[in-house]
């Protein structure tokens, strides 16, 4: 990939991620020093509302109509804000907005924040670039082809409807009975608006998207979360600087799955909490719609993130109950109104997500250690990776800083809650707390990632605490050396200098960073575990053939494939539909029959009828496996010995065949006649409804 396409791709993602929310934020009067942090949250929210409401009204999900609706909506909100302020100046006058850092501000504060942002973003971005083999690698494991396929599906379909994920997965059975009936598609729908203009493949587009998240949004989100705990600039900047050092969050979330939508949603947790808290405390009435939009965007990216934000806000609210007794009613009403408005705006997508709640709540991940091992993982911030004592020390210092300041004690609430859930999911199989872990698929990796995300601000506080101790010590030594100034007859001792504190913090980060170089190497290696240009599931040859498969296979065809060999990437890479579209999708009975007995098409009427009913005229075979122990499906093991299977093209370890139906009983006429039961759903190639649906094969898991 040349520098030109890369820069264009970065520009498109920056405009997409910040642009819509910036427009909405300006309309609602969100001040510009806050906009860079919360614009992605607002943008995801308003685009989600446009998507779900527009789908009900028949709005085509394309860039032009969506942009028009966004501009009209923002203009209406802007006009409403100005009108209310002019007609009711007493009630809607601009609220006083206190300084961002309050009494903690000093000259150079913003430069220190910028330095922290750049430092943290640089480390995270380099780790991602190295781990993805220069952004060219494709993840060889579980979830990423699903996300890639959804982006192409929505960009082709121009429709925002979570139920199309069910049709995409299970076109040969009745959707209400399928394991996946719906899916949160906000992440995919938003990216689908700009991907067609990027001139890069979807895997590369996703890699560049995560690069922007790592380089900018990760430290920004960390700053927002840290601002809830402290407004000390050095602590906020230090937290941003170390945001990309931890392994569990974000790197393990990105290679184990990878959980890109979940990770992107986690980056919106800090901005949402900060917007909600500042709006409630400062009584920013016009921010209420923004908070509501943000809540919709958060749950639309991943519904489980609501259960991350709620503990943070609840414990903060309990703290406010003590510290802000006279204002607690107003704050509570403010947040409640925002929540009700969010439910109203987001109800269509909330209703869709409730369809999946039963399936999600049944997911169970086995413990991989005992309770003592889980506690050690939490203390040393590792889970299958190296221990991180340097970061543990910084977090411990941050905990000490919180203990010394009673106003921060509330933050221990969400931290301890997720620490408990982390120990529980990693170290026990006790079903007693299954309800608490159900929103996160009972997934120890997600829950531990959430805990580490909450711990990063404490690491920033630890750096600041250590730096302040050094500055105090320096001031103490200088004062004992007789370094006093006099005002009249009084001796005035020098206070610790902000310059000395900032310098000490930089020194602490530098020394810690040098010692943490093995962490950085590990983080890139973790990403590279599954992300390869030429991997075990998808070789370079397979990627090459899948990327040009549209040169051989007609638009409306369905290609017989073994889901465990990487062919589930076929639609995302080559715009042609494989029969099985994801590693996790269980085949129907007739799909499994064809996979097992393809060589018997000429002799077994049941197999032949099943293949015709599925519209199978093309067969893709490769020897890459997502799991080394997986055996190829029996019917695909010796394709060259099948007389009616004609080789069309072979590239390395991948091959495409075509079935010559004229050599089979009934001929091509029988094959064409079976097409009467297959209908395209809304004209989208490969998204079918079957008038004669089949049942799902009782296999458990395919791969």
C-alpha positions as CSV (number, residue, x, y, z in Angstrom):
1,X,0.0,0.0,0.0
2,X,1.4,3.3,-1.1
3,X,1.5,6.5,1.1
4,X,-1.3,8.1,-1.0
5,X,-4.0,5.5,-0.3
6,X,-2.9,5.3,3.4
7,X,-3.2,9.1,3.9
8,X,-6.6,9.1,2.1
9,X,-7.7,6.3,4.3
10,X,-6.6,8.0,7.5
11,X,-8.3,11.3,6.4
12,X,-11.5,9.5,5.7
13,X,-11.5,7.8,9.1
14,X,-10.7,11.0,10.9
15,X,-13.5,12.9,9.1
16,X,-15.9,10.0,9.8
17,X,-15.0,9.5,13.4
18,X,-14.9,13.1,14.5
19,X,-16.9,15.0,11.8
20,X,-20.6,14.2,12.5
21,X,-20.2,14.6,16.3
22,X,-18.3,17.8,15.9
23,X,-21.2,19.2,13.9
24,X,-23.8,18.0,16.4
25,X,-21.7,19.3,19.3
26,X,-21.4,22.8,17.8
27,X,-25.2,22.8,17.5
28,X,-25.7,21.8,21.1
29,X,-23.1,24.3,22.4
30,X,-20.6,21.8,23.6
31,X,-17.5,23.8,24.1
32,X,-14.7,23.2,21.7
33,X,-12.0,22.2,24.2
34,X,-14.3,19.2,25.0
35,X,-15.4,18.5,21.5
36,X,-12.3,16.5,20.4
37,X,-12.9,14.1,23.2
38,X,-16.7,13.6,22.9
39,X,-17.2,14.2,19.2
40,X,-16.8,10.5,18.3
41,X,-19.4,9.6,21.0
42,X,-21.9,12.2,19.7
43,X,-21.2,11.2,16.1
44,X,-21.8,7.5,16.8
45,X,-25.0,8.4,18.6
46,X,-26.5,10.7,16.0
47,X,-25.6,8.3,13.2
48,X,-27.2,5.5,15.1
49,X,-30.5,7.4,15.6
50,X,-30.5,8.4,11.9
51,X,-29.9,4.8,11.0
52,X,-32.6,3.2,13.1
53,X,-35.2,5.9,12.5
54,X,-34.3,6.2,8.9
55,X,-34.6,2.5,8.3
56,X,-38.2,2.7,9.6
57,X,-38.9,5.5,7.1
58,X,-37.1,3.9,4.2
59,X,-34.0,6.2,4.3
60,X,-31.2,4.8,2.1
61,X,-28.0,4.3,4.2
62,X,-25.6,6.2,2.0
63,X,-23.3,9.1,2.6
64,X,-25.4,11.8,0.8
65,X,-28.8,11.2,2.4
66,X,-27.3,10.6,5.8
67,X,-25.2,13.8,5.6
68,X,-28.3,15.8,4.6
69,X,-30.3,14.4,7.5
70,X,-27.4,15.1,9.9
71,X,-27.1,18.7,8.7
72,X,-30.8,19.3,8.9
73,X,-31.1,17.8,12.4
74,X,-28.1,19.8,13.6
75,X,-29.5,23.0,12.1
76,X,-32.8,22.4,13.9
77,X,-31.2,21.8,17.2
78,X,-29.0,24.9,16.8
79,X,-32.0,27.0,15.9
80,X,-33.9,25.6,18.9
81,X,-31.0,26.4,21.2
82,X,-30.8,30.1,20.0
83,X,-34.6,30.5,20.1
84,X,-34.9,29.3,23.7
85,X,-32.0,31.4,24.9
86,X,-33.6,34.6,23.3
87,X,-37.1,33.9,24.5
88,X,-36.3,32.6,28.0
89,X,-32.9,34.1,28.9
90,X,-33.5,33.4,32.6
91,X,-34.0,29.7,32.2
92,X,-31.8,29.0,29.2
93,X,-28.9,31.5,29.6
94,X,-25.5,29.9,29.0
95,X,-24.4,28.2,32.2
96,X,-21.1,29.2,33.7
97,X,-18.4,26.8,32.5
98,X,-15.6,26.5,35.0
99,X,-12.0,26.2,33.9
100,X,-11.1,22.7,32.8
101,X,-8.4,22.2,35.4
102,X,-9.9,24.4,38.1
103,X,-7.3,25.3,40.8
104,X,-5.0,22.7,39.4
105,X,-4.2,24.8,36.2
106,X,-0.8,26.3,35.7
107,X,1.1,27.8,32.8
108,X,1.8,25.1,30.2
109,X,-0.9,22.8,31.3
110,X,-2.2,22.3,27.8
111,X,1.3,21.6,26.4
112,X,1.7,18.9,29.0
113,X,-1.5,17.3,27.9
114,X,-0.5,17.5,24.3
115,X,2.9,15.8,25.2
116,X,1.0,13.0,27.0
117,X,-1.3,12.5,24.0
118,X,1.6,12.3,21.5
119,X,3.7,10.0,23.7
120,X,0.8,7.6,24.4
121,X,-0.4,7.6,20.9
122,X,3.0,7.1,19.4
123,X,3.7,4.0,21.5
124,X,0.3,2.4,20.8
125,X,0.4,3.2,17.1
126,X,3.9,1.8,16.6
127,X,2.9,-1.4,18.4
128,X,-0.1,-1.8,16.2
129,X,1.8,-1.1,13.0
130,X,4.5,-3.6,13.9
131,X,2.0,-6.2,15.0
132,X,-0.1,-6.0,11.8
133,X,3.0,-6.3,9.6
134,X,2.7,-2.7,8.3
135,X,-1.1,-2.7,8.4
136,X,-1.2,-5.4,5.7
137,X,-1.9,-8.4,8.0
138,X,-5.2,-10.1,8.2
139,X,-6.4,-11.6,11.5
140,X,-6.4,-15.4,11.1
141,X,-8.8,-16.1,14.0
142,X,-12.4,-15.8,15.0
143,X,-14.5,-12.6,14.7
144,X,-12.8,-10.3,12.2
145,X,-14.3,-11.8,9.0
146,X,-17.7,-11.2,10.4
147,X,-17.0,-7.5,11.0
148,X,-15.4,-7.2,7.5
149,X,-18.4,-9.0,5.9
150,X,-20.9,-6.7,7.7
151,X,-19.1,-3.6,6.4
152,X,-19.4,-4.8,2.8
153,X,-22.9,-6.0,3.3
154,X,-24.2,-2.7,4.5
155,X,-22.2,-0.7,2.0
156,X,-23.9,-2.8,-0.8
157,X,-27.3,-3.1,0.9
158,X,-27.6,0.6,1.9
159,X,-29.9,-0.5,4.8
160,X,-29.6,-0.1,8.5
161,X,-31.3,-3.2,10.0
162,X,-29.7,-5.4,12.6
163,X,-31.8,-8.3,11.5
164,X,-29.9,-8.5,8.2
165,X,-27.0,-10.0,10.2
166,X,-29.3,-13.0,11.0
167,X,-30.2,-13.3,7.3
168,X,-26.6,-13.1,6.3
169,X,-25.6,-15.9,8.7
170,X,-28.6,-18.2,8.3
171,X,-30.2,-17.8,5.0
172,X,-31.2,-21.5,4.8
173,X,-33.2,-21.7,8.0
174,X,-35.9,-19.7,9.8
175,X,-34.3,-16.7,11.3
176,X,-36.3,-16.8,14.6
177,X,-34.8,-20.2,15.3
178,X,-31.2,-19.3,14.4
179,X,-28.6,-18.7,17.1
180,X,-27.9,-15.2,15.6
181,X,-31.2,-13.3,15.0
182,X,-29.8,-9.8,15.3
183,X,-26.5,-8.1,15.8
184,X,-25.3,-4.6,16.9
185,X,-24.3,-3.1,13.5
186,X,-23.7,0.5,14.3
187,X,-19.9,0.1,14.1
188,X,-20.2,-1.6,10.7
189,X,-22.8,0.7,9.4
190,X,-20.8,3.8,10.2
191,X,-17.6,2.5,8.6
192,X,-19.6,1.3,5.6
193,X,-20.3,5.0,4.7
194,X,-16.7,5.8,3.9
195,X,-15.0,2.5,3.1
196,X,-16.1,2.4,-0.6
197,X,-14.2,5.7,-1.1
198,X,-11.0,4.5,0.5
199,X,-9.7,2.4,-2.4
200,X,-8.2,-0.2,0.0
201,X,-9.5,-3.6,1.0
202,X,-11.7,-4.0,4.1
203,X,-9.0,-5.7,6.2
204,X,-6.6,-2.8,5.5
205,X,-9.4,-0.3,6.2
206,X,-10.0,-1.9,9.6
207,X,-6.3,-1.9,10.3
208,X,-6.0,1.8,9.6
209,X,-9.2,2.5,11.6
210,X,-7.6,0.8,14.7
211,X,-4.4,2.7,14.0
212,X,-6.3,6.0,14.3
213,X,-8.0,4.7,17.5
214,X,-4.6,3.7,19.0
215,X,-2.8,6.9,18.0
216,X,-5.5,9.4,19.0
217,X,-8.7,8.0,20.5
218,X,-7.0,5.8,23.1
219,X,-5.1,8.5,24.9
220,X,-8.0,11.0,24.5
221,X,-10.4,8.5,26.0
222,X,-8.0,7.8,28.8
223,X,-7.7,11.6,29.5
224,X,-11.5,11.8,29.7
225,X,-11.7,8.9,32.2
226,X,-8.9,10.4,34.3
227,X,-10.6,13.8,34.4
228,X,-13.5,12.1,36.3
229,X,-11.0,11.3,39.1
230,X,-8.7,14.2,39.1
231,X,-8.1,17.5,37.2
232,X,-4.4,17.6,37.8
233,X,-2.9,18.1,34.3
234,X,0.2,16.0,35.0
235,X,-1.9,13.0,36.1
236,X,-4.1,13.3,33.1
237,X,-1.2,13.6,30.7
238,X,0.7,10.7,32.4
239,X,-2.4,8.5,32.1
240,X,-2.5,9.2,28.4
241,X,1.2,8.5,28.0
242,X,0.9,5.0,29.6
243,X,-2.4,4.1,27.9
244,X,-0.7,2.1,25.3
245,X,1.7,0.2,27.6
246,X,-0.7,-2.3,29.1
247,X,-1.2,-5.7,27.4
248,X,-4.7,-6.8,28.5
249,X,-6.2,-3.5,27.4
250,X,-6.1,-2.9,24.5
251,X,-3.9,-5.5,22.8
252,X,-5.5,-8.7,24.1
253,X,-8.9,-7.4,23.1
254,X,-7.6,-6.8,19.6
255,X,-5.9,-10.2,18.9
256,X,-8.3,-12.4,20.8
257,X,-11.2,-12.2,18.4
258,X,-10.5,-9.5,17.6
259,X,-13.1,-7.5,19.4
260,X,-12.8,-4.4,17.4
261,X,-16.3,-3.0,17.9
262,X,-16.1,-3.8,21.7
263,X,-12.7,-2.0,21.8
264,X,-14.0,1.0,19.9
265,X,-17.0,1.2,22.2
266,X,-14.7,1.0,25.3
267,X,-13.0,4.1,23.9
268,X,-16.3,5.9,24.2
269,X,-16.9,5.0,27.9
270,X,-14.6,7.8,29.3
271,X,-16.0,10.5,27.0
272,X,-19.6,9.5,27.8
273,X,-19.0,9.5,31.5
274,X,-17.2,12.9,31.4
275,X,-19.9,14.5,29.2
276,X,-22.7,13.2,31.5
277,X,-20.9,14.3,34.7
278,X,-19.9,17.8,33.4
279,X,-23.3,18.4,32.0
280,X,-25.0,17.4,35.2
281,X,-22.7,19.4,37.5
282,X,-22.6,22.5,35.2
283,X,-26.4,22.3,34.4
284,X,-25.8,22.4,30.7
285,X,-29.4,22.0,29.6
286,X,-28.6,21.7,25.9
287,X,-26.2,18.9,26.5
288,X,-29.1,16.6,27.5
289,X,-29.8,15.6,23.9
290,X,-26.0,15.1,23.4
291,X,-25.8,12.8,26.4
292,X,-28.9,10.9,25.1
293,X,-27.3,10.6,21.6
294,X,-24.1,9.4,23.3
295,X,-25.9,6.7,25.3
296,X,-27.5,5.4,22.1
297,X,-24.2,5.4,20.3
298,X,-22.5,3.5,23.2
299,X,-25.1,0.7,23.3
300,X,-25.3,0.5,19.6
301,X,-21.6,-0.2,19.2
302,X,-21.9,-2.8,21.9
303,X,-24.8,-3.1,24.3
304,X,-22.7,-4.5,27.2
305,X,-20.9,-1.2,27.5
306,X,-24.0,0.2,29.3
307,X,-23.0,-2.1,32.1
308,X,-19.6,-0.5,32.2
309,X,-20.8,3.1,32.3
310,X,-23.6,2.5,34.9
311,X,-21.3,1.5,37.8
312,X,-19.0,4.5,37.1
313,X,-21.9,6.9,37.1
314,X,-23.7,5.2,40.1
315,X,-20.6,5.4,42.3
316,X,-19.9,9.0,41.2
317,X,-23.5,9.9,42.0
318,X,-23.2,8.3,45.5
319,X,-20.1,10.5,46.0
320,X,-22.1,13.6,44.8
321,X,-24.8,12.7,47.3
322,X,-22.3,13.4,50.1
323,X,-20.3,16.3,48.6
324,X,-23.1,18.1,46.7
325,X,-26.1,17.7,49.0
326,X,-27.8,20.8,47.9
327,X,-27.6,19.9,44.2
328,X,-28.0,16.2,44.2
329,X,-31.7,16.3,43.2
330,X,-31.0,18.5,40.2
331,X,-28.1,16.3,39.1
332,X,-30.2,13.1,39.5
333,X,-33.1,14.6,37.5
334,X,-30.7,15.8,34.8
335,X,-29.2,12.3,34.4
336,X,-32.6,10.7,34.6
337,X,-34.0,12.9,31.8
338,X,-31.0,12.2,29.7
339,X,-31.5,8.5,30.2
340,X,-35.2,8.6,29.4
341,X,-34.5,10.5,26.2
342,X,-31.8,8.0,25.3
343,X,-34.4,5.1,25.6
344,X,-36.8,7.0,23.4
345,X,-34.2,7.7,20.7
346,X,-32.7,4.3,20.9
347,X,-35.7,2.0,21.5
348,X,-35.7,0.4,18.0
349,X,-32.1,-0.8,18.4
350,X,-32.6,-1.6,22.1
351,X,-35.5,-3.9,21.1
352,X,-33.3,-5.6,18.5
353,X,-30.6,-6.2,21.0
354,X,-33.1,-7.7,23.5
355,X,-33.7,-10.5,20.9
356,X,-30.1,-11.5,21.5
357,X,-30.0,-11.3,25.3
358,X,-31.0,-14.9,25.8
359,X,-28.3,-16.2,23.5
360,X,-25.6,-13.9,25.0
361,X,-26.6,-14.8,28.6
362,X,-26.0,-18.5,27.9
363,X,-22.4,-18.0,26.9
364,X,-20.0,-19.5,29.4
365,X,-16.2,-19.4,29.4
366,X,-14.4,-21.9,31.5
367,X,-12.0,-20.7,34.2
368,X,-8.4,-21.0,33.2
369,X,-6.8,-20.7,36.6
370,X,-7.7,-20.9,40.3
371,X,-8.6,-18.0,42.6
372,X,-5.1,-17.4,43.7
373,X,-3.9,-17.4,40.1
374,X,-6.6,-14.9,39.2
375,X,-5.7,-12.6,42.0
376,X,-2.1,-12.7,40.9
377,X,-3.2,-11.9,37.3
378,X,-5.1,-8.8,38.6
379,X,-2.2,-7.6,40.7
380,X,0.4,-8.0,38.0
381,X,-1.9,-7.0,35.2
382,X,-1.3,-10.1,33.1
383,X,-3.5,-12.9,31.7
384,X,-1.5,-15.3,29.6
385,X,1.2,-12.6,29.1
386,X,4.2,-11.4,31.1
387,X,3.7,-9.8,34.5
388,X,4.0,-6.0,34.5
389,X,5.4,-5.0,37.9
390,X,6.4,-1.5,36.7
391,X,2.8,-0.7,35.8
392,X,1.6,-2.5,39.0
393,X,3.8,-0.1,41.0
394,X,2.4,3.0,39.2
395,X,-1.2,1.7,39.8
396,X,-0.4,1.1,43.5
397,X,0.9,4.7,43.8
398,X,-2.3,5.8,42.2
399,X,-4.3,3.9,44.7
400,X,-2.3,5.6,47.5
401,X,-3.1,9.0,45.9
402,X,-6.8,8.2,45.9
403,X,-6.6,7.0,49.5
404,X,-5.1,10.4,50.5
405,X,-7.9,12.3,48.8
406,X,-11.4,11.5,50.1
407,X,-13.1,13.1,47.1
408,X,-11.6,10.4,44.9
409,X,-12.7,7.4,47.0
410,X,-15.8,6.8,44.9
411,X,-13.6,5.6,42.0
412,X,-12.6,2.5,44.1
413,X,-16.2,1.4,43.6
414,X,-16.2,0.5,39.9
415,X,-12.6,-0.7,40.1
416,X,-13.3,-3.1,42.9
417,X,-16.5,-4.3,41.3
418,X,-14.7,-5.3,38.0
419,X,-11.7,-6.6,40.0
420,X,-14.1,-9.0,41.7
421,X,-15.7,-10.0,38.4
422,X,-12.3,-10.6,36.9
423,X,-11.2,-12.9,39.7
424,X,-14.5,-14.7,39.6
425,X,-14.5,-15.3,35.8
426,X,-10.8,-16.2,35.6
427,X,-10.6,-18.3,38.8
428,X,-13.9,-20.1,39.3
429,X,-16.7,-21.8,37.5
430,X,-19.3,-20.9,40.2
431,X,-22.6,-20.0,38.4
432,X,-23.7,-17.9,41.3
433,X,-22.7,-14.6,39.7
434,X,-23.6,-15.5,36.1
435,X,-26.2,-12.7,35.8
436,X,-23.4,-10.1,36.5
437,X,-21.2,-11.5,33.8
438,X,-23.8,-12.3,31.3
439,X,-23.7,-8.9,29.5
440,X,-20.1,-9.6,28.8
441,X,-20.6,-13.1,27.4
442,X,-19.1,-14.3,30.8
443,X,-15.9,-13.5,29.0
444,X,-12.9,-13.2,31.4
445,X,-10.9,-11.4,28.7
446,X,-13.5,-8.6,28.2
447,X,-14.1,-8.2,31.9
448,X,-10.3,-8.0,32.7
449,X,-9.9,-5.6,29.8
450,X,-12.6,-3.3,31.4
451,X,-10.8,-3.5,34.8
452,X,-7.5,-2.5,33.2
453,X,-9.1,0.4,31.4
454,X,-10.3,1.6,34.8
455,X,-6.8,1.1,36.2
456,X,-5.0,3.2,33.6
457,X,-6.1,6.6,35.2
458,X,-4.7,5.3,38.5
459,X,-1.3,4.7,36.8
460,X,-1.4,8.3,35.7
461,X,-2.2,9.4,39.2
462,X,0.7,7.2,40.4
463,X,3.2,9.1,38.1
464,X,1.8,12.4,39.3
465,X,2.0,11.4,42.9
466,X,5.6,10.2,42.6
467,X,6.6,13.4,40.6
468,X,4.9,15.6,43.3
469,X,6.9,13.8,46.0
470,X,10.1,14.4,44.1
471,X,9.2,18.1,43.6
472,X,8.4,18.4,47.4
473,X,11.7,16.8,48.3
474,X,13.6,19.2,46.0
475,X,11.8,22.1,47.5
476,X,12.6,20.8,51.0
477,X,16.2,20.5,50.2
478,X,16.4,23.9,48.6
479,X,14.6,25.5,51.6
480,X,17.1,23.8,54.1
481,X,19.9,25.2,52.0
482,X,18.7,28.7,52.9
483,X,16.9,29.3,49.7
484,X,14.3,31.7,51.0
485,X,12.7,34.9,49.8
486,X,11.7,37.6,52.2
487,X,8.7,39.9,52.2
488,X,9.3,42.4,54.9
489,X,10.3,40.5,58.1
490,X,8.7,37.2,57.0
491,X,10.5,34.3,55.4
492,X,8.5,32.7,52.6
493,X,9.4,29.2,51.7
494,X,9.4,28.2,48.1
495,X,6.5,26.0,47.0
496,X,7.2,23.0,44.8
497,X,7.6,24.3,41.3
498,X,5.2,23.0,38.5
499,X,8.2,23.0,36.3
500,X,10.0,20.7,38.6
501,X,6.9,18.5,39.0
502,X,6.5,18.2,35.3
503,X,10.1,17.4,34.8
504,X,10.0,14.8,37.5
505,X,7.0,13.2,35.9
506,X,8.7,13.1,32.5
507,X,11.7,11.5,34.1
508,X,9.6,8.9,35.8
509,X,7.9,8.1,32.6
510,X,11.2,7.9,30.7
511,X,12.8,5.6,33.2
512,X,9.6,3.5,33.4
513,X,9.3,3.4,29.6
514,X,12.9,2.2,29.2
515,X,12.3,-0.5,31.8
516,X,9.0,-1.4,30.1
517,X,10.5,-1.9,26.6
518,X,9.8,-5.7,26.9
519,X,6.1,-4.8,27.4
520,X,6.1,-2.8,24.1
521,X,7.7,-5.7,22.3
522,X,5.2,-8.1,23.8
523,X,2.3,-6.0,22.8
524,X,3.3,-6.0,19.1
525,X,3.9,-9.7,19.3
526,X,0.5,-10.3,20.8
527,X,-1.2,-8.6,17.9
528,X,1.1,-10.5,15.5
529,X,0.0,-13.9,17.0
530,X,-3.0,-14.0,14.7
531,X,-2.5,-11.0,12.3
532,X,-0.4,-12.2,9.3
533,X,0.1,-11.3,5.7
534,X,0.7,-15.0,5.1
535,X,-0.9,-17.1,7.8
536,X,-2.1,-20.5,8.8
537,X,-5.8,-19.8,8.1
538,X,-5.4,-17.4,5.2
539,X,-2.2,-17.7,3.1
540,X,-1.1,-15.0,0.7
541,X,-2.3,-17.3,-2.1
542,X,-5.7,-17.7,-0.6
543,X,-6.0,-13.9,-0.1
544,X,-5.0,-13.4,-3.8
545,X,-7.6,-15.9,-5.1
546,X,-10.4,-14.7,-2.8
547,X,-9.7,-11.1,-3.7
548,X,-10.3,-11.8,-7.4
549,X,-12.9,-14.5,-7.2
550,X,-15.4,-12.2,-8.7
551,X,-13.6,-12.6,-12.0
552,X,-14.8,-16.2,-12.2
553,X,-18.0,-16.5,-10.1
554,X,-21.2,-14.7,-11.1
555,X,-22.7,-12.1,-8.9
556,X,-25.6,-14.1,-7.6
557,X,-23.9,-17.4,-7.0
558,X,-23.3,-19.2,-3.7
559,X,-20.0,-21.0,-3.3
560,X,-19.7,-24.2,-1.4
561,X,-17.0,-23.8,1.2
562,X,-15.5,-25.3,4.4
563,X,-15.9,-22.5,7.0
564,X,-12.8,-23.6,8.9
565,X,-10.3,-22.9,6.0
566,X,-10.6,-19.1,5.9
567,X,-13.1,-19.0,3.0
568,X,-15.5,-17.0,5.3
569,X,-13.4,-14.0,4.1
570,X,-14.7,-14.6,0.6
571,X,-17.5,-11.9,0.7
572,X,-15.4,-9.3,2.4
573,X,-12.4,-9.8,0.0
574,X,-14.0,-10.7,-3.2
575,X,-17.7,-9.7,-3.1
576,X,-19.0,-13.3,-3.6
577,X,-21.0,-15.3,-1.2
578,X,-19.7,-18.4,0.5
579,X,-22.3,-20.9,1.7
580,X,-21.0,-20.6,5.3
581,X,-20.2,-17.0,6.2
582,X,-18.5,-17.2,9.6
583,X,-16.4,-19.6,11.6
584,X,-19.1,-19.8,14.2
585,X,-22.1,-20.4,11.9
586,X,-23.5,-23.9,12.2
587,X,-24.6,-25.5,8.9
588,X,-28.1,-26.6,8.2
589,X,-28.6,-30.3,7.7
590,X,-28.5,-30.1,3.9
591,X,-25.5,-27.9,3.9
592,X,-23.7,-30.4,6.1
593,X,-24.9,-33.2,3.8
594,X,-23.3,-31.6,0.7
595,X,-20.1,-30.9,2.6
596,X,-19.8,-34.5,3.7
597,X,-21.0,-36.2,0.5
598,X,-20.1,-33.9,-2.5
599,X,-18.5,-36.9,-4.4
600,X,-21.9,-38.6,-4.3
601,X,-23.9,-36.0,-6.2
602,X,-24.2,-38.4,-9.2
603,X,-25.5,-41.4,-7.1
604,X,-27.4,-39.9,-4.2
605,X,-30.6,-38.1,-5.0
606,X,-30.8,-36.6,-1.5
607,X,-27.4,-35.0,-1.8
608,X,-28.1,-33.8,-5.3
609,X,-31.4,-32.2,-4.2
610,X,-29.7,-30.5,-1.3
611,X,-27.0,-29.0,-3.5
612,X,-29.6,-27.8,-6.1
613,X,-31.8,-26.4,-3.3
614,X,-28.7,-24.4,-2.0
615,X,-27.8,-23.3,-5.5
616,X,-24.3,-24.8,-5.3
617,X,-22.5,-24.6,-8.7
618,X,-19.1,-23.5,-7.4
619,X,-16.7,-25.0,-4.9
620,X,-13.8,-23.4,-3.1
621,X,-11.2,-25.5,-1.4
622,X,-8.0,-24.5,0.5
623,X,-5.8,-26.3,3.0
624,X,-5.5,-23.5,5.6
625,X,-7.2,-24.2,8.9
626,X,-8.3,-21.9,11.7
627,X,-7.5,-24.7,14.1
628,X,-4.6,-27.1,13.5
629,X,-6.7,-30.0,14.7
630,X,-9.6,-29.4,12.4
631,X,-10.2,-32.0,9.7
632,X,-11.4,-30.9,6.3
633,X,-15.0,-31.8,5.5
634,X,-15.1,-35.3,4.1
635,X,-16.6,-34.2,0.7
636,X,-13.9,-31.7,0.0
637,X,-10.8,-33.9,0.5
638,X,-10.3,-35.3,-3.0
639,X,-11.9,-32.8,-5.4
640,X,-9.7,-33.8,-8.4
641,X,-11.0,-37.3,-8.4
642,X,-14.6,-36.1,-8.9
643,X,-15.4,-36.3,-12.6
644,X,-18.1,-33.6,-12.7
645,X,-16.0,-31.2,-10.7
646,X,-13.9,-29.0,-13.1
647,X,-10.9,-27.0,-11.9
648,X,-11.3,-23.3,-12.8
649,X,-8.3,-21.8,-11.2
650,X,-5.6,-22.8,-8.7
651,X,-3.4,-20.3,-6.7
652,X,-1.0,-21.8,-4.3
653,X,-2.9,-23.9,-1.8
654,X,-6.3,-22.6,-2.9
655,X,-8.5,-23.7,-5.7
656,X,-11.9,-22.9,-7.3
657,X,-14.0,-25.6,-9.0
658,X,-17.2,-25.6,-10.9
659,X,-19.8,-28.3,-10.8
660,X,-20.8,-29.5,-14.3
661,X,-24.5,-30.1,-13.7
662,X,-24.9,-31.4,-17.3
663,X,-23.1,-34.6,-16.2
664,X,-25.5,-35.2,-13.3
665,X,-28.9,-36.9,-13.5
666,X,-31.6,-34.3,-14.4
667,X,-28.9,-32.0,-15.8
668,X,-28.8,-28.2,-15.5
669,X,-32.6,-28.1,-15.8
670,X,-33.1,-29.8,-12.4
671,X,-30.6,-27.4,-10.9
672,X,-32.4,-24.4,-12.3
673,X,-35.8,-25.7,-11.2
674,X,-34.7,-25.8,-7.6
675,X,-34.1,-22.1,-7.7
676,X,-37.8,-21.4,-7.2
677,X,-37.4,-21.8,-3.4
678,X,-34.5,-19.2,-3.2
679,X,-35.4,-15.5,-3.2
680,X,-33.1,-12.6,-2.8
681,X,-33.8,-10.5,0.2
682,X,-34.3,-6.9,-0.8
683,X,-32.2,-7.5,-3.9
684,X,-29.0,-8.1,-2.0
685,X,-26.9,-10.7,-3.7
686,X,-26.3,-13.7,-1.5
687,X,-28.7,-12.6,1.2
688,X,-31.4,-15.2,0.6
689,X,-34.7,-16.4,2.1
690,X,-35.6,-20.0,1.5
691,X,-39.2,-20.9,1.1
692,X,-38.2,-24.4,2.2
693,X,-36.0,-23.7,5.2
694,X,-34.0,-26.5,6.8
695,X,-33.0,-27.2,10.4
696,X,-29.6,-26.4,11.9
697,X,-27.3,-29.4,12.2
698,X,-26.7,-30.5,15.8
699,X,-22.9,-30.1,15.7
700,X,-22.2,-27.7,18.6
701,X,-19.4,-25.8,17.0
702,X,-18.0,-26.2,13.5
703,X,-14.3,-25.4,14.1
